[in-house]
């Protein structure tokens, strides 16, 4: 009990210290610059960046139920299509600030509605630090994997939301976040601290009107800048501690998860490039020994491992063809349950902004997972999904008079990560 309290206090201390460091640094930098060095004021037109992606596919699914016969389905799927708009301006002493507004189409049958506002945040950025407040992606993962949609392997790739009994992936991916980051080594090394509010529900999956902070953590990440991503065999390596206050079980448990992940360049050829991506999540759980619902699975102790091998052919340094194979495995402690997935896919660029996409996803549930009561694969022993379709993505910027650390594209999942 004392060890848990120590971890809790330590994590909160790190978050508070990092946030204070960022605020002090920004105050000093702004004062040192003075108003005469400013290149922005209320009458200056902001830089405007608009980015979007439309992804429309035919999905054919063939499932084998644990009890009974086959469960087949087919559909036209345009979920995860999105549109983002960012407005930012240059402030004092090299600082720039702005806002990001984004909407996306959620999964069919999720109950969310036709549109989900997944980005609504305001940010400040400078050479050595960054600060972001508002609705955005939860920092509950380290590595992006080359699946067509970010929810294709979400049970393995992200820390699950232990406070909601609703299978909609958006409730596990997004939340209200306060995040501060500090950068070293020419922006290659980043230390982040964050606190967040994640969606909460009752046992029937209905959202609760609770908005207080209920999760947070710290993250350290080494990553080569985009222009130097082939300069070393180690492209990315990171570690993270993530906690959640699980308030809907007796005693209000604090649930910790530990994440380790990285990207290794198997060669350093930018034209025909091979790489390996990996990530492991150790979810300590909240003492639940059941996998009957998606919330019970999130509160049970588990380990998830994901590996991906990716080949990208880029004639004239423009990505033209991607082939990837991703495998994932998850096991639960204290209960006879595990699952694994195998996902190969191909992406072929037809021309400017347009891609032909194809993916096969196989899932096998073992043990009591075959008797789960909710979720997209509830009651299934295994499931195969074939996806064929088109994707169109674009990004435009007007009044671009200063640079960025990263592209706006980095705020969204990309099937060419």
matplotlib code that plots the C-alpha trace (Angstrom):
import matplotlib.pyplot as plt

x = [0.0, 2.9, 4.5, 1.4, 1.1, 4.7, 4.2, 1.1, 2.9, 5.9, 3.9, 1.9, 5.1, 6.7, 3.6, 3.5, 7.2, 7.3, 4.2, 5.7, 9.0, 7.2, 5.2, 8.3, 10.3, 7.5, 7.1, 10.8, 11.1, 8.2, 9.5, 13.0, 11.8, 9.9, 7.0, 9.3, 10.5, 7.0, 5.9, 2.3, -0.6, -4.3, -4.4, -2.1, -3.8, -3.0, -1.4, -4.2, -3.6, -6.4, -5.9, -8.3, -8.6, -11.4, -11.2, -14.0, -13.8, -15.8, -15.5, -16.4, -16.4, -16.6, -16.8, -17.1, -19.1, -18.1, -21.6, -23.6, -22.6, -21.0, -21.6, -21.1, -21.5, -20.5, -20.6, -19.4, -17.2, -16.2, -15.3, -12.2, -12.5, -11.7, -11.2, -8.8, -8.3, -5.4, -5.0, -1.7, 0.3, 3.9, 4.2, 7.1, 10.7, 10.1, 7.0, 3.9, 0.4, -2.8, -5.8, -6.8, -10.3, -11.1, -14.1, -14.2, -16.8, -17.0, -17.6, -21.0, -23.2, -21.0, -24.0, -21.8, -23.7, -22.8, -19.8, -17.4, -15.3, -12.0, -9.8, -10.5, -7.4, -5.2, -1.4, 1.9, 5.1, 8.8, 12.1, 12.5, 9.0, 5.4, 2.0, -1.4, -4.8, -8.1, -9.7, -7.1, -5.6, -4.8, -1.1, -1.8, 0.6, 4.0, 4.2, 1.9, 1.4, 0.7, -3.0, -5.6, -7.6, -6.3, -8.9, -8.0, -5.7, -6.7, -7.1, -3.3, -1.8, -3.3, -4.0, -7.7, -10.1, -10.9, -13.7, -16.1, -18.2, -18.7, -16.9, -16.7, -13.0, -13.3, -13.9, -10.5, -8.6, -9.6, -10.0, -9.5, -5.8, -3.4, 0.1, 3.5, 6.7, 10.3, 12.8, 16.6, 19.1, 17.7, 14.2, 15.2, 14.6, 11.2, 10.0, 6.3, 3.9, 0.2, -3.1, -6.4, -10.1, -11.2, -14.8, -16.7, -19.9, -22.1, -22.3, -24.8, -22.4, -24.2, -21.9, -21.7, -21.6, -18.2, -15.4, -12.7, -9.2, -9.0, -5.8, -2.2, 1.4, 4.9, 6.5, 10.1, 10.7, 13.8, 12.9, 14.9, 13.5, 11.7, 14.6, 17.1, 14.9, 17.3, 20.5, 20.7, 19.4, 17.6, 14.7, 12.6, 12.6, 10.3, 8.9, 5.8, 4.0, 0.2, -2.3, -6.1, -8.3, -10.9, -13.8, -16.6, -15.4, -15.3, -12.3, -11.5, -8.5, -5.5, -4.6, -1.1, 0.2, 3.8, 4.6, 7.8, 8.2, 10.5, 11.2, 14.3, 15.6, 16.5, 18.3, 19.0, 17.9, 15.2, 14.1, 13.5, 13.2, 12.6, 11.8, 10.6, 8.1, 7.4, 5.5, 4.7, 2.0, 1.9, -1.5, -1.4, -5.2, -7.6, -7.9, -10.7, -10.5, -13.0, -13.1, -16.9, -17.2, -14.9, -14.6, -13.7, -11.0, -9.6, -9.6, -8.0, -4.3, -2.9, 0.1, -0.1, 2.7, 2.7, 5.3, 5.2, 7.6, 7.1, 8.6, 8.1, 9.2, 9.7, 11.0, 12.2, 11.7, 7.9, 6.2, 4.5, 4.1, 3.8, 3.6, 3.3, 2.7, 1.6, 1.1, -0.3, -0.9, -2.6, -2.9, -4.9, -3.6, -5.8, -8.3, -8.1, -8.2, -5.9, -6.2, -4.0, -4.3, -2.5, -2.9, -1.1, -1.9, -0.9, -1.1, -0.4, -0.4, -2.3, -1.2, -1.5, -3.2, -5.0, -4.3, -5.6, -5.7, -6.2, -6.0, -6.8, -7.3, -7.5, -8.5, -8.6, -10.1, -9.1, -10.6, -13.3, -12.9, -15.1, -18.0, -17.6, -20.9, -20.1, -17.6, -17.3, -16.1, -18.3, -19.1, -16.7, -14.0, -12.3, -13.0, -11.6, -12.1, -11.1, -10.9, -10.7, -11.0, -9.7, -8.3, -7.8, -5.7, -4.7, -3.1, -2.9, -1.4, -1.9, 0.1, 3.0, 5.6, 7.2, 8.2, 6.9, 8.6, 6.2, 3.5, -0.2, -0.3, 1.3, -1.9, -3.8, -3.3, -1.6, -1.5, 1.9, 3.4]
y = [0.0, 2.4, 1.5, 2.4, 5.7, 6.4, 5.8, 8.0, 10.9, 10.5, 10.6, 13.7, 15.4, 14.8, 16.2, 19.3, 19.9, 19.6, 21.8, 24.5, 24.4, 25.0, 27.9, 29.5, 29.1, 30.6, 33.6, 34.4, 34.0, 36.3, 39.0, 38.9, 39.4, 42.6, 44.0, 45.5, 42.0, 40.7, 39.9, 39.2, 41.1, 41.1, 42.6, 40.0, 37.3, 33.9, 31.0, 28.7, 25.0, 22.6, 18.9, 16.0, 12.4, 10.5, 6.8, 4.6, 0.9, -2.3, -4.5, -8.2, -10.0, -13.8, -14.8, -18.1, -18.0, -19.9, -21.2, -21.5, -21.1, -18.4, -14.6, -12.9, -9.2, -6.8, -3.0, 0.3, 1.8, 5.5, 5.7, 7.5, 10.1, 13.5, 17.2, 19.3, 23.1, 24.8, 28.5, 29.8, 33.0, 34.0, 35.5, 36.9, 35.5, 32.7, 31.4, 30.6, 29.8, 28.6, 26.4, 23.1, 22.1, 18.7, 16.4, 12.8, 10.2, 7.5, 3.8, 2.7, 1.5, 3.2, 5.3, 8.4, 10.1, 11.1, 13.3, 13.3, 16.4, 14.8, 17.9, 21.2, 22.5, 25.5, 25.3, 27.2, 26.0, 27.2, 25.7, 23.8, 23.3, 22.9, 23.2, 21.9, 22.1, 20.8, 17.8, 15.8, 12.3, 10.6, 10.0, 6.3, 4.8, 5.4, 3.9, 4.2, 1.0, 0.8, -0.3, 1.3, 2.6, 3.5, 1.2, -1.9, -3.1, -0.7, -3.6, -4.2, -0.8, 1.6, 1.5, 0.8, 3.1, 1.3, 3.7, 3.0, 0.0, 1.1, -0.4, 2.8, 3.3, 7.1, 6.9, 5.1, 7.3, 10.9, 13.0, 16.4, 16.7, 19.2, 18.3, 19.9, 18.8, 19.7, 19.0, 18.3, 17.3, 19.3, 18.1, 14.4, 13.8, 14.7, 14.5, 14.9, 15.1, 15.1, 15.0, 14.1, 13.5, 10.3, 9.5, 7.6, 5.5, 3.4, -0.4, -0.1, 2.1, 5.4, 8.3, 10.1, 13.8, 13.8, 16.1, 16.0, 14.8, 11.0, 9.9, 11.1, 10.1, 10.7, 9.8, 10.0, 9.6, 9.7, 10.1, 11.2, 14.3, 13.7, 14.9, 12.6, 9.5, 7.3, 8.6, 5.9, 2.4, 3.5, 5.7, 5.9, 4.6, 5.5, 4.6, 5.7, 5.4, 5.8, 5.8, 5.9, 6.6, 3.9, 5.4, 2.9, 0.0, -0.3, 1.5, 3.6, 1.8, 3.5, 1.5, 1.7, 0.7, 0.7, 1.1, 0.5, 0.9, 1.7, 1.8, 0.3, 1.0, -2.4, -0.5, 3.1, 3.2, 6.0, 4.5, 0.9, 1.0, -1.7, -1.1, -2.9, -1.4, -2.8, -1.9, -3.7, -2.6, -4.1, -3.2, -3.7, -3.8, -2.9, -6.4, -7.6, -11.3, -11.3, -10.5, -10.6, -7.0, -4.4, -2.6, -5.9, -6.5, -3.0, -3.5, -7.0, -7.4, -8.0, -7.8, -6.8, -7.1, -5.7, -6.1, -4.8, -5.1, -2.5, -2.0, 1.4, 1.9, 5.6, 6.5, 10.1, 10.0, 10.0, 7.1, 4.9, 1.4, 0.2, -3.4, -4.2, -7.2, -6.6, -9.3, -8.7, -10.8, -10.1, -12.3, -11.8, -12.8, -14.7, -15.8, -18.2, -15.7, -14.5, -13.3, -12.7, -10.9, -11.0, -8.0, -7.7, -4.8, -3.0, 0.7, 1.9, 5.6, 6.1, 9.7, 13.0, 12.5, 9.3, 5.7, 2.3, 0.3, -3.3, -5.2, -8.6, -8.8, -12.1, -12.3, -15.4, -15.3, -18.0, -19.1, -17.0, -14.2, -16.2, -15.6, -11.8, -9.9, -6.7, -5.3, -5.7, -9.3, -10.5, -14.2, -14.9, -17.6, -16.0, -13.4, -12.5, -9.1, -8.2, -4.5, -2.9, 0.8, 4.2, 7.0, 10.6, 12.9, 16.5, 19.4, 23.1, 26.0, 29.7, 32.7, 30.4, 32.8, 30.6, 26.9, 23.9, 21.3, 18.7, 18.5, 18.8, 15.3, 14.0, 14.7, 12.0, 8.3, 7.6, 4.3, 5.5, 6.4]
z = [0.0, 0.8, -2.5, -4.4, -2.5, -3.3, -7.0, -6.9, -5.2, -7.4, -10.6, -9.5, -8.4, -11.8, -13.6, -11.4, -11.7, -15.5, -15.9, -13.6, -15.6, -18.9, -17.4, -15.9, -19.1, -21.2, -18.8, -18.9, -22.6, -23.3, -20.9, -22.4, -25.9, -25.3, -27.3, -30.0, -31.0, -31.6, -35.1, -34.2, -32.7, -32.8, -36.3, -37.9, -39.9, -38.4, -40.3, -41.3, -41.9, -43.0, -43.3, -44.0, -44.9, -46.5, -46.2, -47.6, -47.8, -48.4, -45.3, -45.5, -42.2, -41.5, -37.8, -36.1, -32.9, -29.8, -29.5, -32.7, -36.3, -38.4, -38.1, -41.4, -42.3, -45.0, -45.1, -46.6, -44.0, -44.0, -40.3, -39.2, -42.0, -40.5, -41.1, -39.0, -39.0, -37.1, -36.6, -35.1, -34.8, -34.0, -30.5, -28.6, -28.5, -31.0, -29.3, -31.3, -30.1, -31.7, -31.6, -33.3, -34.1, -35.6, -36.3, -37.4, -38.4, -35.7, -36.2, -37.4, -34.5, -31.9, -30.7, -30.6, -33.4, -37.0, -36.0, -33.1, -32.2, -31.4, -31.4, -29.6, -27.9, -27.5, -27.5, -27.0, -28.6, -28.5, -29.4, -26.1, -24.8, -25.6, -23.8, -24.9, -23.2, -24.4, -26.2, -28.0, -28.3, -25.0, -24.6, -23.8, -26.3, -27.8, -31.3, -34.3, -36.3, -40.0, -39.8, -42.1, -39.1, -35.7, -34.0, -36.0, -33.1, -30.4, -27.8, -28.1, -29.0, -26.4, -22.7, -22.3, -20.6, -17.3, -16.5, -19.3, -20.3, -23.9, -26.9, -28.9, -29.7, -29.5, -25.7, -25.3, -27.7, -26.8, -23.7, -22.1, -21.7, -20.0, -21.3, -21.0, -22.9, -22.7, -25.5, -25.6, -28.2, -31.0, -30.3, -30.4, -26.7, -25.2, -21.6, -21.1, -18.1, -18.5, -16.6, -18.3, -18.0, -19.7, -20.5, -17.7, -17.9, -15.7, -16.0, -18.9, -20.9, -20.5, -20.2, -16.8, -16.3, -14.6, -15.8, -13.1, -13.8, -13.5, -15.3, -16.0, -16.3, -17.6, -20.9, -22.1, -25.8, -28.1, -31.8, -34.8, -36.5, -39.9, -41.9, -40.1, -39.7, -41.7, -40.1, -37.4, -36.9, -33.8, -35.0, -31.8, -28.3, -25.4, -22.1, -20.2, -16.9, -17.2, -14.3, -14.0, -11.0, -11.3, -9.4, -10.2, -8.2, -4.3, -2.8, -5.9, -7.3, -8.9, -11.9, -13.4, -16.9, -18.1, -21.8, -23.7, -27.5, -30.3, -34.1, -35.6, -39.1, -40.5, -43.3, -44.0, -47.6, -48.1, -51.4, -50.4, -46.6, -44.1, -40.4, -37.3, -34.9, -31.4, -28.3, -25.0, -22.5, -18.9, -17.5, -13.7, -13.5, -10.7, -9.1, -11.5, -12.5, -15.4, -19.1, -19.5, -20.6, -22.2, -18.9, -17.1, -19.7, -19.1, -15.3, -15.4, -15.3, -18.8, -21.1, -24.7, -27.3, -30.9, -33.6, -37.1, -40.1, -42.8, -46.2, -48.1, -51.7, -52.3, -55.9, -55.9, -52.1, -52.5, -50.8, -53.5, -52.1, -48.6, -47.5, -43.8, -41.5, -37.9, -35.3, -31.8, -28.7, -25.3, -22.3, -19.0, -15.6, -13.1, -15.8, -18.7, -21.5, -24.3, -28.0, -30.9, -34.3, -37.6, -39.9, -43.3, -45.6, -48.7, -49.6, -53.2, -54.1, -57.4, -57.7, -55.9, -52.5, -53.5, -52.3, -53.0, -49.8, -48.9, -45.6, -44.1, -40.3, -38.4, -34.7, -32.5, -29.0, -26.5, -23.2, -21.6, -24.1, -26.4, -24.0, -23.6, -23.5, -25.4, -27.8, -31.6, -31.3, -28.4, -28.4, -31.3, -31.4, -34.4, -37.0, -40.4, -42.0, -45.6, -46.4, -49.8, -50.6, -51.4, -49.3, -50.1, -47.9, -48.2, -46.3, -47.2, -45.4, -46.0, -44.6, -43.7, -42.2, -39.6, -39.2, -37.2, -35.1, -36.6, -39.2, -38.4, -39.9, -36.6, -34.7, -36.6, -37.3, -40.6, -42.5, -43.7, -40.2]

ax = plt.figure().add_subplot(projection="3d")
ax.plot(x, y, z, "-o")
ax.set_aspect("equal")
plt.show()
